[in-house]
């Protein structure tokens, strides 16, 4: 099999669509390789898998924020800080 992913010229790494063996693909800047177009959202240059990872991190941050607000309401700001640290290390 021809591993073209190691030789990506500037043109192909920036092209929105590259036809590889009759399949429409796009170069993923996050993985440094080509994926099928179905892996991408719209004109994004990184695949959904990577974007999902970003979203996961964002959800975690949101959860921390919610926890912070919750603890602030119950007036335990010091113990809430400990809780946050525990959550981060998971
Ligand atoms: Zn990718």
PDB file of the backbone (N, CA, C, O) and the ligand in Angstrom, with CONECT records:
HET     ZN  A 101       1
ATOM      1  N   UNK A   1       0.842  -1.202   0.000  1.00  0.00           N
ATOM      2  CA  UNK A   1       0.000   0.000   0.000  1.00  0.00           C
ATOM      3  C   UNK A   1       0.875   1.249   0.000  1.00  0.00           C
ATOM      4  O   UNK A   1       1.935   1.293   0.624  1.00  0.00           O
ATOM      5  N   UNK A   2       0.406   2.240  -0.704  1.00  0.00           N
ATOM      6  CA  UNK A   2       1.180   3.465  -0.872  1.00  0.00           C
ATOM      7  C   UNK A   2       0.881   4.449   0.251  1.00  0.00           C
ATOM      8  O   UNK A   2      -0.222   4.989   0.331  1.00  0.00           O
ATOM      9  N   UNK A   3       1.841   4.677   1.099  1.00  0.00           N
ATOM     10  CA  UNK A   3       1.633   5.580   2.233  1.00  0.00           C
ATOM     11  C   UNK A   3       1.996   7.001   1.852  1.00  0.00           C
ATOM     12  O   UNK A   3       3.117   7.458   2.072  1.00  0.00           O
ATOM     13  N   UNK A   4       1.037   7.679   1.283  1.00  0.00           N
ATOM     14  CA  UNK A   4       1.285   9.031   0.823  1.00  0.00           C
ATOM     15  C   UNK A   4       1.288  10.039   1.960  1.00  0.00           C
ATOM     16  O   UNK A   4       1.700  11.185   1.776  1.00  0.00           O
ATOM     17  N   UNK A   5       0.826   9.615   3.151  1.00  0.00           N
ATOM     18  CA  UNK A   5       0.635  10.587   4.223  1.00  0.00           C
ATOM     19  C   UNK A   5       1.955  11.190   4.697  1.00  0.00           C
ATOM     20  O   UNK A   5       1.975  12.253   5.318  1.00  0.00           O
ATOM     21  N   UNK A   6       3.046  10.507   4.401  1.00  0.00           N
ATOM     22  CA  UNK A   6       4.326  11.057   4.827  1.00  0.00           C
ATOM     23  C   UNK A   6       4.845  12.115   3.870  1.00  0.00           C
ATOM     24  O   UNK A   6       5.777  12.857   4.178  1.00  0.00           O
ATOM     25  N   UNK A   7       4.213  12.169   2.690  1.00  0.00           N
ATOM     26  CA  UNK A   7       4.652  13.152   1.711  1.00  0.00           C
ATOM     27  C   UNK A   7       3.460  14.010   1.314  1.00  0.00           C
ATOM     28  O   UNK A   7       2.822  13.779   0.286  1.00  0.00           O
ATOM     29  N   UNK A   8       3.178  14.982   2.129  1.00  0.00           N
ATOM     30  CA  UNK A   8       2.064  15.879   1.832  1.00  0.00           C
ATOM     31  C   UNK A   8       2.634  17.244   1.478  1.00  0.00           C
ATOM     32  O   UNK A   8       3.251  17.917   2.303  1.00  0.00           O
ATOM     33  N   UNK A   9       2.412  17.626   0.248  1.00  0.00           N
ATOM     34  CA  UNK A   9       2.927  18.928  -0.146  1.00  0.00           C
ATOM     35  C   UNK A   9       1.989  20.020   0.361  1.00  0.00           C
ATOM     36  O   UNK A   9       0.873  19.745   0.801  1.00  0.00           O
ATOM     37  N   UNK A  10       2.451  21.230   0.294  1.00  0.00           N
ATOM     38  CA  UNK A  10       1.683  22.335   0.831  1.00  0.00           C
ATOM     39  C   UNK A  10       0.321  22.445   0.161  1.00  0.00           C
ATOM     40  O   UNK A  10      -0.688  22.724   0.807  1.00  0.00           O
ATOM     41  N   UNK A  11       0.317  22.223  -1.132  1.00  0.00           N
ATOM     42  CA  UNK A  11      -0.944  22.341  -1.870  1.00  0.00           C
ATOM     43  C   UNK A  11      -1.974  21.351  -1.331  1.00  0.00           C
ATOM     44  O   UNK A  11      -3.115  21.720  -1.050  1.00  0.00           O
ATOM     45  N   UNK A  12      -1.562  20.090  -1.191  1.00  0.00           N
ATOM     46  CA  UNK A  12      -2.533  19.079  -0.772  1.00  0.00           C
ATOM     47  C   UNK A  12      -2.921  19.212   0.693  1.00  0.00           C
ATOM     48  O   UNK A  12      -4.037  18.859   1.074  1.00  0.00           O
ATOM     49  N   UNK A  13      -2.020  19.713   1.507  1.00  0.00           N
ATOM     50  CA  UNK A  13      -2.366  19.861   2.917  1.00  0.00           C
ATOM     51  C   UNK A  13      -3.348  21.007   3.123  1.00  0.00           C
ATOM     52  O   UNK A  13      -4.013  21.079   4.156  1.00  0.00           O
ATOM     53  N   UNK A  14      -3.442  21.899   2.147  1.00  0.00           N
ATOM     54  CA  UNK A  14      -4.359  23.029   2.289  1.00  0.00           C
ATOM     55  C   UNK A  14      -5.607  22.896   1.432  1.00  0.00           C
ATOM     56  O   UNK A  14      -6.557  23.663   1.592  1.00  0.00           O
ATOM     57  N   UNK A  15      -5.611  21.936   0.532  1.00  0.00           N
ATOM     58  CA  UNK A  15      -6.776  21.763  -0.334  1.00  0.00           C
ATOM     59  C   UNK A  15      -7.976  21.282   0.473  1.00  0.00           C
ATOM     60  O   UNK A  15      -7.834  20.400   1.320  1.00  0.00           O
ATOM     61  N   UNK A  16      -9.151  21.847   0.225  1.00  0.00           N
ATOM     62  CA  UNK A  16     -10.346  21.407   0.964  1.00  0.00           C
ATOM     63  C   UNK A  16     -10.709  19.972   0.632  1.00  0.00           C
ATOM     64  O   UNK A  16     -11.245  19.251   1.474  1.00  0.00           O
ATOM     65  N   UNK A  17     -10.419  19.557  -0.592  1.00  0.00           N
ATOM     66  CA  UNK A  17     -10.715  18.184  -0.990  1.00  0.00           C
ATOM     67  C   UNK A  17      -9.567  17.657  -1.843  1.00  0.00           C
ATOM     68  O   UNK A  17      -9.100  18.333  -2.759  1.00  0.00           O
ATOM     69  N   UNK A  18      -9.124  16.461  -1.537  1.00  0.00           N
ATOM     70  CA  UNK A  18      -8.127  15.799  -2.358  1.00  0.00           C
ATOM     71  C   UNK A  18      -8.683  14.435  -2.728  1.00  0.00           C
ATOM     72  O   UNK A  18      -9.139  13.688  -1.862  1.00  0.00           O
ATOM     73  N   UNK A  19      -8.645  14.115  -4.007  1.00  0.00           N
ATOM     74  CA  UNK A  19      -9.164  12.813  -4.417  1.00  0.00           C
ATOM     75  C   UNK A  19      -8.046  11.779  -4.316  1.00  0.00           C
ATOM     76  O   UNK A  19      -7.032  11.864  -5.009  1.00  0.00           O
ATOM     77  N   UNK A  20      -8.252  10.818  -3.451  1.00  0.00           N
ATOM     78  CA  UNK A  20      -7.273   9.753  -3.265  1.00  0.00           C
ATOM     79  C   UNK A  20      -7.919   8.433  -3.635  1.00  0.00           C
ATOM     80  O   UNK A  20      -8.863   7.991  -2.980  1.00  0.00           O
ATOM     81  N   UNK A  21      -7.415   7.805  -4.677  1.00  0.00           N
ATOM     82  CA  UNK A  21      -7.974   6.543  -5.157  1.00  0.00           C
ATOM     83  C   UNK A  21      -9.480   6.652  -5.385  1.00  0.00           C
ATOM     84  O   UNK A  21     -10.237   5.731  -5.078  1.00  0.00           O
ATOM     85  N   UNK A  22      -9.896   7.783  -5.924  1.00  0.00           N
ATOM     86  CA  UNK A  22     -11.318   7.980  -6.227  1.00  0.00           C
ATOM     87  C   UNK A  22     -12.157   8.363  -5.025  1.00  0.00           C
ATOM     88  O   UNK A  22     -13.374   8.505  -5.135  1.00  0.00           O
ATOM     89  N   UNK A  23     -11.512   8.533  -3.866  1.00  0.00           N
ATOM     90  CA  UNK A  23     -12.251   8.909  -2.657  1.00  0.00           C
ATOM     91  C   UNK A  23     -11.895  10.339  -2.271  1.00  0.00           C
ATOM     92  O   UNK A  23     -10.725  10.720  -2.261  1.00  0.00           O
ATOM     93  N   UNK A  24     -12.919  11.124  -1.956  1.00  0.00           N
ATOM     94  CA  UNK A  24     -12.681  12.506  -1.550  1.00  0.00           C
ATOM     95  C   UNK A  24     -12.157  12.552  -0.123  1.00  0.00           C
ATOM     96  O   UNK A  24     -12.794  12.055   0.806  1.00  0.00           O
ATOM     97  N   UNK A  25     -11.008  13.144   0.032  1.00  0.00           N
ATOM     98  CA  UNK A  25     -10.415  13.219   1.376  1.00  0.00           C
ATOM     99  C   UNK A  25      -9.921  14.624   1.647  1.00  0.00           C
ATOM    100  O   UNK A  25      -9.825  15.461   0.749  1.00  0.00           O
ATOM    101  N   UNK A  26      -9.614  14.855   2.898  1.00  0.00           N
ATOM    102  CA  UNK A  26      -9.057  16.148   3.298  1.00  0.00           C
ATOM    103  C   UNK A  26      -7.940  15.905   4.296  1.00  0.00           C
ATOM    104  O   UNK A  26      -7.981  14.964   5.089  1.00  0.00           O
ATOM    105  N   UNK A  27      -6.954  16.763   4.239  1.00  0.00           N
ATOM    106  CA  UNK A  27      -5.835  16.621   5.161  1.00  0.00           C
ATOM    107  C   UNK A  27      -6.228  17.156   6.530  1.00  0.00           C
ATOM    108  O   UNK A  27      -6.696  18.288   6.654  1.00  0.00           O
ATOM    109  N   UNK A  28      -6.035  16.333   7.555  1.00  0.00           N
ATOM    110  CA  UNK A  28      -6.372  16.728   8.915  1.00  0.00           C
ATOM    111  C   UNK A  28      -5.147  17.333   9.576  1.00  0.00           C
ATOM    112  O   UNK A  28      -4.114  16.677   9.711  1.00  0.00           O
ATOM    113  N   UNK A  29      -5.266  18.584   9.985  1.00  0.00           N
ATOM    114  CA  UNK A  29      -4.111  19.264  10.571  1.00  0.00           C
ATOM    115  C   UNK A  29      -3.790  18.717  11.948  1.00  0.00           C
ATOM    116  O   UNK A  29      -2.654  18.818  12.410  1.00  0.00           O
ATOM    117  N   UNK A  30      -4.778  18.143  12.600  1.00  0.00           N
ATOM    118  CA  UNK A  30      -4.549  17.619  13.943  1.00  0.00           C
ATOM    119  C   UNK A  30      -3.835  16.276  13.895  1.00  0.00           C
ATOM    120  O   UNK A  30      -2.936  16.014  14.695  1.00  0.00           O
ATOM    121  N   UNK A  31      -4.234  15.432  12.960  1.00  0.00           N
ATOM    122  CA  UNK A  31      -3.645  14.087  12.887  1.00  0.00           C
ATOM    123  C   UNK A  31      -2.498  14.027  11.886  1.00  0.00           C
ATOM    124  O   UNK A  31      -1.778  13.030  11.832  1.00  0.00           O
ATOM    125  N   UNK A  32      -2.320  15.083  11.090  1.00  0.00           N
ATOM    126  CA  UNK A  32      -1.311  15.097  10.033  1.00  0.00           C
ATOM    127  C   UNK A  32      -1.488  13.929   9.069  1.00  0.00           C
ATOM    128  O   UNK A  32      -0.519  13.293   8.655  1.00  0.00           O
ATOM    129  N   UNK A  33      -2.722  13.664   8.726  1.00  0.00           N
ATOM    130  CA  UNK A  33      -2.999  12.625   7.744  1.00  0.00           C
ATOM    131  C   UNK A  33      -4.342  12.900   7.078  1.00  0.00           C
ATOM    132  O   UNK A  33      -5.090  13.786   7.492  1.00  0.00           O
ATOM    133  N   UNK A  34      -4.629  12.123   6.042  1.00  0.00           N
ATOM    134  CA  UNK A  34      -5.879  12.320   5.330  1.00  0.00           C
ATOM    135  C   UNK A  34      -7.001  11.485   5.956  1.00  0.00           C
ATOM    136  O   UNK A  34      -6.794  10.345   6.370  1.00  0.00           O
ATOM    137  N   UNK A  35      -8.187  12.084   6.011  1.00  0.00           N
ATOM    138  CA  UNK A  35      -9.395  11.348   6.382  1.00  0.00           C
ATOM    139  C   UNK A  35     -10.410  11.536   5.275  1.00  0.00           C
ATOM    140  O   UNK A  35     -10.295  12.453   4.461  1.00  0.00           O
ATOM    141  N   UNK A  36     -11.407  10.660   5.247  1.00  0.00           N
ATOM    142  CA  UNK A  36     -12.509  10.878   4.319  1.00  0.00           C
ATOM    143  C   UNK A  36     -13.283  12.121   4.747  1.00  0.00           C
ATOM    144  O   UNK A  36     -13.283  12.507   5.916  1.00  0.00           O
ATOM    145  N   UNK A  37     -13.939  12.733   3.771  1.00  0.00           N
ATOM    146  CA  UNK A  37     -14.638  13.992   4.053  1.00  0.00           C
ATOM    147  C   UNK A  37     -15.686  13.823   5.147  1.00  0.00           C
ATOM    148  O   UNK A  37     -15.986  14.774   5.869  1.00  0.00           O
ATOM    149  N   UNK A  38     -16.241  12.629   5.275  1.00  0.00           N
ATOM    150  CA  UNK A  38     -17.290  12.405   6.274  1.00  0.00           C
ATOM    151  C   UNK A  38     -16.757  12.554   7.697  1.00  0.00           C
ATOM    152  O   UNK A  38     -17.536  12.670   8.643  1.00  0.00           O
ATOM    153  N   UNK A  39     -15.432  12.552   7.850  1.00  0.00           N
ATOM    154  CA  UNK A  39     -14.841  12.719   9.182  1.00  0.00           C
ATOM    155  C   UNK A  39     -14.826  14.183   9.617  1.00  0.00           C
ATOM    156  O   UNK A  39     -14.575  14.505  10.779  1.00  0.00           O
ATOM    157  N   UNK A  40     -15.101  15.055   8.654  1.00  0.00           N
ATOM    158  CA  UNK A  40     -14.986  16.477   8.965  1.00  0.00           C
ATOM    159  C   UNK A  40     -16.350  17.146   9.036  1.00  0.00           C
ATOM    160  O   UNK A  40     -17.306  16.714   8.393  1.00  0.00           O
ATOM    161  N   UNK A  41     -16.420  18.188   9.815  1.00  0.00           N
ATOM    162  CA  UNK A  41     -17.607  19.037   9.843  1.00  0.00           C
ATOM    163  C   UNK A  41     -17.375  20.213   8.904  1.00  0.00           C
ATOM    164  O   UNK A  41     -16.426  20.978   9.077  1.00  0.00           O
ATOM    165  N   UNK A  42     -18.248  20.349   7.910  1.00  0.00           N
ATOM    166  CA  UNK A  42     -18.189  21.490   6.994  1.00  0.00           C
ATOM    167  C   UNK A  42     -16.793  21.677   6.430  1.00  0.00           C
ATOM    168  O   UNK A  42     -16.248  20.788   5.776  1.00  0.00           O
ATOM    169  N   UNK A  43     -16.219  22.851   6.693  1.00  0.00           N
ATOM    170  CA  UNK A  43     -14.912  23.167   6.095  1.00  0.00           C
ATOM    171  C   UNK A  43     -13.799  23.090   7.127  1.00  0.00           C
ATOM    172  O   UNK A  43     -12.709  23.618   6.909  1.00  0.00           O
ATOM    173  N   UNK A  44     -14.066  22.440   8.236  1.00  0.00           N
ATOM    174  CA  UNK A  44     -13.052  22.367   9.287  1.00  0.00           C
ATOM    175  C   UNK A  44     -11.836  21.566   8.812  1.00  0.00           C
ATOM    176  O   UNK A  44     -11.945  20.692   7.952  1.00  0.00           O
ATOM    177  N   UNK A  45     -10.702  21.879   9.383  1.00  0.00           N
ATOM    178  CA  UNK A  45      -9.466  21.239   8.958  1.00  0.00           C
ATOM    179  C   UNK A  45      -8.960  20.225   9.980  1.00  0.00           C
ATOM    180  O   UNK A  45      -7.848  19.709   9.872  1.00  0.00           O
ATOM    181  N   UNK A  46      -9.792  19.957  10.958  1.00  0.00           N
ATOM    182  CA  UNK A  46      -9.454  18.866  11.866  1.00  0.00           C
ATOM    183  C   UNK A  46     -10.678  17.959  11.983  1.00  0.00           C
ATOM    184  O   UNK A  46     -11.816  18.425  11.916  1.00  0.00           O
ATOM    185  N   UNK A  47     -10.436  16.679  12.158  1.00  0.00           N
ATOM    186  CA  UNK A  47     -11.524  15.717  12.071  1.00  0.00           C
ATOM    187  C   UNK A  47     -12.409  15.756  13.316  1.00  0.00           C
ATOM    188  O   UNK A  47     -12.048  16.348  14.333  1.00  0.00           O
ATOM    189  N   UNK A  48     -13.579  15.111  13.216  1.00  0.00           N
ATOM    190  CA  UNK A  48     -14.549  15.147  14.315  1.00  0.00           C
ATOM    191  C   UNK A  48     -13.993  14.514  15.577  1.00  0.00           C
ATOM    192  O   UNK A  48     -14.277  14.963  16.687  1.00  0.00           O
ATOM    193  N   UNK A  49     -13.211  13.484  15.400  1.00  0.00           N
ATOM    194  CA  UNK A  49     -12.648  12.807  16.571  1.00  0.00           C
ATOM    195  C   UNK A  49     -11.881  13.798  17.442  1.00  0.00           C
ATOM    196  O   UNK A  49     -12.020  13.816  18.665  1.00  0.00           O
ATOM    197  N   UNK A  50     -11.078  14.612  16.786  1.00  0.00           N
ATOM    198  CA  UNK A  50     -10.286  15.594  17.535  1.00  0.00           C
ATOM    199  C   UNK A  50     -11.190  16.667  18.129  1.00  0.00           C
ATOM    200  O   UNK A  50     -11.007  17.096  19.268  1.00  0.00           O
ATOM    201  N   UNK A  51     -12.157  17.087  17.342  1.00  0.00           N
ATOM    202  CA  UNK A  51     -13.063  18.120  17.842  1.00  0.00           C
ATOM    203  C   UNK A  51     -13.862  17.578  19.015  1.00  0.00           C
ATOM    204  O   UNK A  51     -14.146  18.304  19.967  1.00  0.00           O
ATOM    205  N   UNK A  52     -14.223  16.311  18.949  1.00  0.00           N
ATOM    206  CA  UNK A  52     -14.950  15.700  20.062  1.00  0.00           C
ATOM    207  C   UNK A  52     -14.092  15.737  21.316  1.00  0.00           C
ATOM    208  O   UNK A  52     -14.603  15.940  22.418  1.00  0.00           O
ATOM    209  N   UNK A  53     -12.806  15.546  21.153  1.00  0.00           N
ATOM    210  CA  UNK A  53     -11.908  15.624  22.291  1.00  0.00           C
ATOM    211  C   UNK A  53     -11.927  17.000  22.913  1.00  0.00           C
ATOM    212  O   UNK A  53     -11.913  17.144  24.136  1.00  0.00           O
ATOM    213  N   UNK A  54     -11.960  18.023  22.052  1.00  0.00           N
ATOM    214  CA  UNK A  54     -12.032  19.392  22.561  1.00  0.00           C
ATOM    215  C   UNK A  54     -13.331  19.588  23.332  1.00  0.00           C
ATOM    216  O   UNK A  54     -13.348  20.179  24.412  1.00  0.00           O
ATOM    217  N   UNK A  55     -14.416  19.080  22.756  1.00  0.00           N
ATOM    218  CA  UNK A  55     -15.713  19.245  23.410  1.00  0.00           C
ATOM    219  C   UNK A  55     -15.732  18.552  24.759  1.00  0.00           C
ATOM    220  O   UNK A  55     -16.307  19.059  25.723  1.00  0.00           O
ATOM    221  N   UNK A  56     -15.107  17.402  24.819  1.00  0.00           N
ATOM    222  CA  UNK A  56     -15.059  16.664  26.078  1.00  0.00           C
ATOM    223  C   UNK A  56     -14.375  17.500  27.149  1.00  0.00           C
ATOM    224  O   UNK A  56     -14.831  17.556  28.291  1.00  0.00           O
ATOM    225  N   UNK A  57     -13.291  18.142  26.778  1.00  0.00           N
ATOM    226  CA  UNK A  57     -12.574  18.988  27.715  1.00  0.00           C
ATOM    227  C   UNK A  57     -13.452  20.164  28.138  1.00  0.00           C
ATOM    228  O   UNK A  57     -13.456  20.576  29.298  1.00  0.00           O
ATOM    229  N   UNK A  58     -14.194  20.692  27.163  1.00  0.00           N
ATOM    230  CA  UNK A  58     -15.046  21.835  27.451  1.00  0.00           C
ATOM    231  C   UNK A  58     -16.151  21.417  28.429  1.00  0.00           C
ATOM    232  O   UNK A  58     -16.484  22.166  29.348  1.00  0.00           O
ATOM    233  N   UNK A  59     -16.713  20.228  28.232  1.00  0.00           N
ATOM    234  CA  UNK A  59     -17.765  19.752  29.122  1.00  0.00           C
ATOM    235  C   UNK A  59     -17.234  19.616  30.538  1.00  0.00           C
ATOM    236  O   UNK A  59     -17.920  19.955  31.502  1.00  0.00           O
ATOM    237  N   UNK A  60     -16.034  19.128  30.658  1.00  0.00           N
ATOM    238  CA  UNK A  60     -15.432  18.936  31.968  1.00  0.00           C
ATOM    239  C   UNK A  60     -15.277  20.287  32.674  1.00  0.00           C
ATOM    240  O   UNK A  60     -15.552  20.412  33.867  1.00  0.00           O
ATOM    241  N   UNK A  61     -14.838  21.284  31.923  1.00  0.00           N
ATOM    242  CA  UNK A  61     -14.678  22.627  32.479  1.00  0.00           C
ATOM    243  C   UNK A  61     -16.025  23.166  32.925  1.00  0.00           C
ATOM    244  O   UNK A  61     -16.139  23.814  33.966  1.00  0.00           O
ATOM    245  N   UNK A  62     -17.042  22.888  32.123  1.00  0.00           N
ATOM    246  CA  UNK A  62     -18.375  23.361  32.460  1.00  0.00           C
ATOM    247  C   UNK A  62     -18.855  22.700  33.743  1.00  0.00           C
ATOM    248  O   UNK A  62     -19.471  23.341  34.595  1.00  0.00           O
ATOM    249  N   UNK A  63     -18.567  21.411  33.869  1.00  0.00           N
ATOM    250  CA  UNK A  63     -18.961  20.671  35.059  1.00  0.00           C
ATOM    251  C   UNK A  63     -18.287  21.269  36.300  1.00  0.00           C
ATOM    252  O   UNK A  63     -18.908  21.394  37.356  1.00  0.00           O
ATOM    253  N   UNK A  64     -17.024  21.630  36.158  1.00  0.00           N
ATOM    254  CA  UNK A  64     -16.303  22.263  37.255  1.00  0.00           C
ATOM    255  C   UNK A  64     -16.968  23.573  37.629  1.00  0.00           C
ATOM    256  O   UNK A  64     -17.137  23.894  38.805  1.00  0.00           O
ATOM    257  N   UNK A  65     -17.337  24.313  36.614  1.00  0.00           N
ATOM    258  CA  UNK A  65     -17.965  25.606  36.852  1.00  0.00           C
ATOM    259  C   UNK A  65     -19.280  25.412  37.612  1.00  0.00           C
ATOM    260  O   UNK A  65     -19.583  26.152  38.547  1.00  0.00           O
ATOM    261  N   UNK A  66     -20.048  24.413  37.199  1.00  0.00           N
ATOM    262  CA  UNK A  66     -21.309  24.142  37.873  1.00  0.00           C
ATOM    263  C   UNK A  66     -21.070  23.770  39.329  1.00  0.00           C
ATOM    264  O   UNK A  66     -21.789  24.214  40.224  1.00  0.00           O
ATOM    265  N   UNK A  67     -20.074  22.970  39.544  1.00  0.00           N
ATOM    266  CA  UNK A  67     -19.765  22.522  40.904  1.00  0.00           C
ATOM    267  C   UNK A  67     -19.365  23.728  41.775  1.00  0.00           C
ATOM    268  O   UNK A  67     -19.752  23.836  42.938  1.00  0.00           O
ATOM    269  N   UNK A  68     -18.594  24.605  41.180  1.00  0.00           N
ATOM    270  CA  UNK A  68     -18.159  25.802  41.870  1.00  0.00           C
ATOM    271  C   UNK A  68     -19.373  26.621  42.317  1.00  0.00           C
ATOM    272  O   UNK A  68     -19.472  27.045  43.468  1.00  0.00           O
ATOM    273  N   UNK A  69     -20.280  26.826  41.380  1.00  0.00           N
ATOM    274  CA  UNK A  69     -21.474  27.603  41.699  1.00  0.00           C
ATOM    275  C   UNK A  69     -22.286  26.920  42.799  1.00  0.00           C
ATOM    276  O   UNK A  69     -22.803  27.566  43.711  1.00  0.00           O
ATOM    277  N   UNK A  70     -22.379  25.635  42.687  1.00  0.00           N
ATOM    278  CA  UNK A  70     -23.156  24.877  43.663  1.00  0.00           C
ATOM    279  C   UNK A  70     -22.559  25.055  45.064  1.00  0.00           C
ATOM    280  O   UNK A  70     -23.282  25.298  46.031  1.00  0.00           O
ATOM    281  N   UNK A  71     -21.258  24.933  45.157  1.00  0.00           N
ATOM    282  CA  UNK A  71     -20.608  25.009  46.460  1.00  0.00           C
ATOM    283  C   UNK A  71     -20.627  26.426  47.000  1.00  0.00           C
ATOM    284  O   UNK A  71     -20.669  26.649  48.210  1.00  0.00           O
ATOM    285  N   UNK A  72     -20.594  27.380  46.077  1.00  0.00           N
ATOM    286  CA  UNK A  72     -20.638  28.760  46.528  1.00  0.00           C
ATOM    287  C   UNK A  72     -21.984  29.017  47.206  1.00  0.00           C
ATOM    288  O   UNK A  72     -22.074  29.738  48.200  1.00  0.00           O
ATOM    289  N   UNK A  73     -23.011  28.413  46.647  1.00  0.00           N
ATOM    290  CA  UNK A  73     -24.343  28.584  47.218  1.00  0.00           C
ATOM    291  C   UNK A  73     -24.389  28.016  48.634  1.00  0.00           C
ATOM    292  O   UNK A  73     -24.968  28.629  49.531  1.00  0.00           O
ATOM    293  N   UNK A  74     -23.791  26.868  48.833  1.00  0.00           N
ATOM    294  CA  UNK A  74     -23.845  26.245  50.146  1.00  0.00           C
ATOM    295  C   UNK A  74     -22.780  26.804  51.084  1.00  0.00           C
ATOM    296  O   UNK A  74     -22.662  26.365  52.228  1.00  0.00           O
ATOM    297  N   UNK A  75     -22.003  27.774  50.598  1.00  0.00           N
ATOM    298  CA  UNK A  75     -21.073  28.500  51.450  1.00  0.00           C
ATOM    299  C   UNK A  75     -19.878  27.666  51.899  1.00  0.00           C
ATOM    300  O   UNK A  75     -19.390  27.832  53.017  1.00  0.00           O
ATOM    301  N   UNK A  76     -19.399  26.761  51.024  1.00  0.00           N
ATOM    302  CA  UNK A  76     -18.223  25.961  51.383  1.00  0.00           C
ATOM    303  C   UNK A  76     -17.135  26.148  50.337  1.00  0.00           C
ATOM    304  O   UNK A  76     -16.738  25.203  49.656  1.00  0.00           O
ATOM    305  N   UNK A  77     -16.664  27.373  50.224  1.00  0.00           N
ATOM    306  CA  UNK A  77     -15.727  27.681  49.145  1.00  0.00           C
ATOM    307  C   UNK A  77     -14.403  26.953  49.329  1.00  0.00           C
ATOM    308  O   UNK A  77     -13.768  26.587  48.340  1.00  0.00           O
ATOM    309  N   UNK A  78     -13.980  26.739  50.540  1.00  0.00           N
ATOM    310  CA  UNK A  78     -12.680  26.088  50.750  1.00  0.00           C
ATOM    311  C   UNK A  78     -12.716  24.615  50.356  1.00  0.00           C
ATOM    312  O   UNK A  78     -11.807  24.131  49.682  1.00  0.00           O
ATOM    313  N   UNK A  79     -13.739  23.915  50.764  1.00  0.00           N
ATOM    314  CA  UNK A  79     -13.821  22.500  50.426  1.00  0.00           C
ATOM    315  C   UNK A  79     -14.134  22.326  48.941  1.00  0.00           C
ATOM    316  O   UNK A  79     -13.783  21.304  48.350  1.00  0.00           O
ATOM    317  N   UNK A  80     -14.789  23.308  48.338  1.00  0.00           N
ATOM    318  CA  UNK A  80     -15.089  23.194  46.910  1.00  0.00           C
ATOM    319  C   UNK A  80     -13.802  23.221  46.095  1.00  0.00           C
ATOM    320  O   UNK A  80     -13.720  22.579  45.048  1.00  0.00           O
ATOM    321  N   UNK A  81     -12.807  23.951  46.560  1.00  0.00           N
ATOM    322  CA  UNK A  81     -11.531  23.972  45.855  1.00  0.00           C
ATOM    323  C   UNK A  81     -10.907  22.579  45.863  1.00  0.00           C
ATOM    324  O   UNK A  81     -10.355  22.131  44.857  1.00  0.00           O
ATOM    325  N   UNK A  82     -10.996  21.920  46.970  1.00  0.00           N
ATOM    326  CA  UNK A  82     -10.454  20.557  47.034  1.00  0.00           C
ATOM    327  C   UNK A  82     -11.195  19.644  46.075  1.00  0.00           C
ATOM    328  O   UNK A  82     -10.581  18.821  45.395  1.00  0.00           O
ATOM    329  N   UNK A  83     -12.487  19.783  46.018  1.00  0.00           N
ATOM    330  CA  UNK A  83     -13.287  18.967  45.122  1.00  0.00           C
ATOM    331  C   UNK A  83     -12.850  19.156  43.679  1.00  0.00           C
ATOM    332  O   UNK A  83     -12.738  18.191  42.923  1.00  0.00           O
ATOM    333  N   UNK A  84     -12.604  20.399  43.303  1.00  0.00           N
ATOM    334  CA  UNK A  84     -12.190  20.676  41.924  1.00  0.00           C
ATOM    335  C   UNK A  84     -10.887  19.963  41.580  1.00  0.00           C
ATOM    336  O   UNK A  84     -10.749  19.372  40.509  1.00  0.00           O
ATOM    337  N   UNK A  85      -9.949  20.027  42.495  1.00  0.00           N
ATOM    338  CA  UNK A  85      -8.656  19.396  42.220  1.00  0.00           C
ATOM    339  C   UNK A  85      -8.811  17.896  42.047  1.00  0.00           C
ATOM    340  O   UNK A  85      -8.183  17.297  41.173  1.00  0.00           O
ATOM    341  N   UNK A  86      -9.637  17.299  42.870  1.00  0.00           N
ATOM    342  CA  UNK A  86      -9.878  15.865  42.755  1.00  0.00           C
ATOM    343  C   UNK A  86     -10.472  15.542  41.399  1.00  0.00           C
ATOM    344  O   UNK A  86     -10.088  14.559  40.764  1.00  0.00           O
ATOM    345  N   UNK A  87     -11.407  16.365  40.955  1.00  0.00           N
ATOM    346  CA  UNK A  87     -12.075  16.124  39.683  1.00  0.00           C
ATOM    347  C   UNK A  87     -11.105  16.235  38.520  1.00  0.00           C
ATOM    348  O   UNK A  87     -11.196  15.466  37.563  1.00  0.00           O
ATOM    349  N   UNK A  88     -10.188  17.172  38.589  1.00  0.00           N
ATOM    350  CA  UNK A  88      -9.234  17.369  37.507  1.00  0.00           C
ATOM    351  C   UNK A  88      -8.330  16.161  37.322  1.00  0.00           C
ATOM    352  O   UNK A  88      -7.935  15.849  36.199  1.00  0.00           O
ATOM    353  N   UNK A  89      -8.007  15.492  38.389  1.00  0.00           N
ATOM    354  CA  UNK A  89      -7.040  14.395  38.275  1.00  0.00           C
ATOM    355  C   UNK A  89      -7.653  13.107  37.769  1.00  0.00           C
ATOM    356  O   UNK A  89      -6.937  12.127  37.564  1.00  0.00           O
ATOM    357  N   UNK A  90      -8.953  13.082  37.563  1.00  0.00           N
ATOM    358  CA  UNK A  90      -9.619  11.873  37.068  1.00  0.00           C
ATOM    359  C   UNK A  90      -9.191  11.603  35.632  1.00  0.00           C
ATOM    360  O   UNK A  90      -9.639  10.628  35.028  1.00  0.00           O
TER     361      UNK A  90
HETATM  362 ZN    ZN A 101      -7.850  13.782  12.201  1.00  0.00          ZN
END
